[in-house]
């Protein structure tokens, strides 16, 4: 009797678990214990003296974070605002760049490298390697990268004044020119998304475009009827990635405040409570985003 092999669905599931195995290993053997320890800190008063000791205080740290601390909610509101503003811009920019990079023109590989270069230059690994060659070079490059993101290099001051002279209000001018001031930040945060979109666009079967051409569809119709629906799964991935990346950025005010509470003020109880509140809110936002977008996502099989 001839043995049947694995079905296509089971093969895909096996590949999925294989790719997930490094993440599962990291969660179980690297992150599980620190998360449990952080949760115990959140419900305790932590005393640090040749080690640490815990005194259970219940929800006191959570109450202090939400109703007593004057900085957390302010920083958190600023972070939410930045996320709502930055993520759509990052997605639109990265999608448009991916569409352009899909075209087969001379030097496309160089342009791909250029668009991904800010991701490499802004990584901690790059600066760690650079430190091995000398602290002077690292500090010089760090100052250059910081200056690139400042308003001194990419400012929209002149544009703002022109728009004000045209009769626009300051509030409207700020909305229009804010993306100009954030050019460096947007470009730096878009490298991964560009290549995720590019992978999705390149996976679209060429036969769909050929059939559309035969039917007389123009480029605009091909984009909205073929390209955009086919990359919807990548849009979902990039939305989730961009939200998480924004919330977990080292320049994030909440993350900076947690670091200050933990390693400068040694208030590990309050900082842990803030982290768990932060984690809970992020999880709710991601659940809502996933539920809304996944209903409109087309999966090609």
N, C-alpha and C positions, 0 to 999 in steps of 0.2 A: 504494500500500500504506500503510495507516494505521500510523503510528509509535506504539509503546507507550510510555507514560510510566513514570516510576519506580514501582516497587512500594512498598507501604506500609512494608515492612521497610527498604528503601533510603532512603525519605524520613525515617523515624525515625532511621536511622543518620546521615544528613546533618545533621539538626537536632542530634543528639548531638555530632557533631564541631564544629558551629558554636558550641555552648555551651562545649565544652571548649577551643576555640581560645585564649581569653585565658589559661587556665591553662597550656596548652602553650607559648605565647609566653613567659610568665613563667618557666617552668622552663628553657627553652632559652637565653633571653637575659638573665635576671636571676639565677637560682639556680645554674645549671650551673657557672659559673666559681668562685663562692664555695665551692661544695661540693667541687670539685676542689682548691681551695687549702686548705680545711680538712683534706681527706684527706692532702695532702702535709705539712701541719703535724703531723698525728697520728703520722707516722713519722719526725719530724725533731726536732732540738733547734733552736728558733727563737731567734735573737739579734736584738734590736731596737736599731738604732743608725743613724739617718738612713736609714731603710728597714728591711729585714730580710734576714737570711741564714739558710739552712737547712743543717743538718748531719744526714745520714741516721743514725738510731739504731735502725732496725728496730722491734721490738715493745716497746721499753723503756718508752715512755709508757703503753702498754696494761697492761704488767706493773705499773707503778707505780700506775695507777688501780685495779687489781683487788686487788693484794696488798700494797701499801706505803701508799697514801693511806688515812688513817683516817676521812675524812669522806664520801667519795663513796658507798660502799656503805650507810652509815648513812642518808644523805639519800635514797638511792635506795629503800631499804626503806620509809622513811616515805612517800615519794611513791606507791609501789605500794599501801600500805595506804590512803592517802587516796583513790586512784582506786577501789579495790574498795569503799570505803564510800560515796563521793560519787555515783558514776555511777548506781547503782540508785535512790538517793533522787531524783536529778535527773530520771531517766526517769519514775518513778512520778508525781512532782509535776507535771512538764510535761504528761504524758498526761492526768492528771485535770483540769488547768486547761484544756487544749485541748477536752476533752469538754464542760466547762461553757461555754466561749466559743462553742461551736458552736450553742448554743441562741439563738434569735432573740428577745432581750428588749431593753427600752429601755435605752440607754446601753452596749450591748455594745462599740461602737467606743471609748468612753472606757476601758473596762476593758482592751481590747486594748492601748491606748496605755500604760496604767499598768503592765501586765505587761512591756511591752517597754522601758519607760523606764530600768530599771536597766542594761540593755545599753548604752544610749546614754550614760548618766552614767558608766559604768565604762570607756568607750573612751578610748584615747589621743588620738584625734582631738578629742574633746570638751574634754579638758584643754588640748590645744594651742590650740584656738580660744579657750578661756577665758583663757589666758595673754596673748592679744593685748589683752584688756580690762583687764589689771592683775594683777600677781602676788599682791596682797593677797586679791582675790576668789578666785583659784584656790587659794591655800593655805587659805583659810577653808573652801571647799567640800571640799577634800581631807581636812581634819581631820574634817569632819562625816561624810563617807563612811567614813572609817576608824573613827570612833566608832560608826557604825551597825553595823559588822561586829564590833565588840568585844563582849566579854561584859558590858560595862557597860550596853548598851541592850537586848540580847536574851538576857540570861543566864537560866539555869535553876537558879540557886542555891537559891531557895526551894523549888522543886519537888523538887530533889535531897534537901533536908533532910526534906521530908515523906515521901518514899519510903523514906529511911533509917529514919525513925521507925516506918514500917509494917513494918519487919523485912527489907527487901531489902538485899542486899549492895551494897557500893560499886561493884563491877564491873558488876553488873546495872543499877544506877542510872545509871552512866556510859553504858552502851549505850542506855538509854531516853532520856536527856536530851541526848545528843550532837546529834541532829537539831534540837533547840530552839536549842542554841548556834550552829548553823550555818544558821539561817534566812536571814540576810542573804546568806551565800555561796551557798546553794542558789537563792534567788530571782534573784540576779544572774547566775548561770550557766545559767538555764533559759529565758531569753527566746527565743533562737533555736530551741531544741527545741520550745517551745510552738507556734510558728508553723509549724514543719515538720509536727508532728502535726496541727495544725489544717488545713493544706493537704491532708494525707492523708485526714482524716475528711471534709472537704467534697467530696473527689473520689469518695466512695462513691456509686454510683448510687442515687437515691431509690427506684427500682423494687424494689430488693432489700428495703428496709424495708417497702414496700407489700405485697409478696408474703408477707413474714414475718407481717405483721399479719393478712392474710387467712387464713393458716394457723394463726393463734391464738398466735403467739409473743409473749411478754411482753418488757419492756424489757431484763431481764437476759439472756434468751436471744438477743435481737438484738445485744447488745453482744458476747457471746462467740462467736456463730456468724457475725456479719457484720462488725461494726466492727473487732474485734481482728484477725481474719485479714486484712482488707483493708488495714490500716495496718501490717502486718508489714514491708514495704519501708521505711517511714518509721522503724520501730523500729531496723532495721539501720543506717540513715543516722544516727540520733540516737545510737546506741551508739558508732559509730565517731567521730562528731563530739565527743561528750562525753569519750571517752577521750583523744583528741588534745588537746582543750581543757584537760583536767586536767593532762596531761603538759607542755604548753607554756605554762602560766600563768606570769606574771611572779612570782607569789608562791610558785612551786614552789621547794623547797629546792635541787634539783639545778640548776635554771636560775640561781638566785642564786649558787650555788657556782661555776658555770662563769663567770659574769660577774666574780666576785671574782678567780678565777684569771687570767682574760684581761686585764682592764682595771685591776686593782689590783696584782696580782703579776706581770703580763706573762709568765705561763707558758702561752704559746699552744700548745705541744706537748701538755702534759697536758690542758689544757681541750679541745682538739680530739679527743684520744683518748677522753675522757669523753663528748663529744657523740656520737661514732660508736658507742660502746658503748650509749649511751642510745637512739640511733636504731635500732640493731639489735634491742634488746629490745622497743621499742615496735612495730616491724614484726612481730616474732614474735607479740606479743599480739594485734595487729590481725588477723593472718592466722588465728589460732586462733578469734577471735571471729567473723570473717567466715565461716569454714568451718562453724562450729557453727550460727550463726543462719541463714545463707543456705539450708541444707538444709531449714529449717522455714518458709521465707518463701514466701508465695503471691503471685504477680504476676498482677494482673488486666489482661487485654488486650482 
